[in-house]
Amino acid sequence: MARRWTPRRFVTLRRIRVAICAAAVTLASVGMFAVTARKTVALTVNGETKTVVTYATSVPRLLQEQASKPNLTISSTPPTTGLG
């Protein structure tokens, strides 16, 4: 026999559904942030081009990750893709 619908059971099930939806939205948001935070950058250091994948949010942070010396001539440009 099926369980009867009572106001208390209805509220409990609704809270469970809301909690599951909130958890799903949170996981989707974190997942999308992790995917979009990754960047590919082409660095030219002393005439030598190097492609680097990083999660850094700024150029100084990227250079700190790469442990570059500050007296080097460095230019950074986005890598070219074959889409254009």
N, C-alpha and C positions, 0 to 999 in steps of 0.2 A: 504494500500500500504506500502511496506517495505521501511525503511529509506535507503537512498543512502549511499554508502561508499565513504567518502571523506578522504583525507589525515589527516585532523585535527581530525575527529572522530576516525580514525584508531589509531592515536597516543594516543588519550585520553583513548580509550579502552585498549590499550597495557599498559599504565601506571597504570590503575586500576588493570589489571591482575597481573602485577609485584608487586604492593603494597599488593594485597591479598596473593600472594605466599610468599612474605617476612614476612607478619604477620603470616602465617601458619607455616613457618619454625621457626620463633621466638617462637611461642607458643609450638611447638613440642619440641624444645630445652629446654625451661624452664620446661616443663612437665617431660621430661626424667631426667633432673638434679634433680628435686624434688623427683622422684621415686628412683633414684640411690644413692642419698645422705643419705638416711636413712640406718642406720646400726644396727644390733643386736649384742651385746657384752655380754659375760659372765664375771662378776666380782667376784673375790673371796676376800672377806674382812673378816679378822680374822677367816678364815676357813669356812665362810658361803658364798655359791655361790648364786649370784643374776643375773638374765638375764635382761639386760637393752636395750631399743630401743632408739637410739639417732641420732641426726644430727650433732654431734660434729665431727670436722676434726682431732682432736688429743686427746691423752689420758689425758693430763692435763686439756683440756677443758671439757672432759667427767667428770672427777673427780670434776671439779668446778661446773658443772651442778648438780651433785649428792650431792654436799656439803659435800664431804668426808673430814675427818680430815687428815692432812698430816702425822701424826705419826703412821698411821695404816699400816700394812703389806698388800700390794695389789698386785695381779697378774692378768693380763688380758689375756685371750685366746679367739680365735674365738669359737663360740658354735659348737658342733658337730651336723651334720645332718645325717639322715638315708639314704643318697644317696650313700655313698661309700661302 
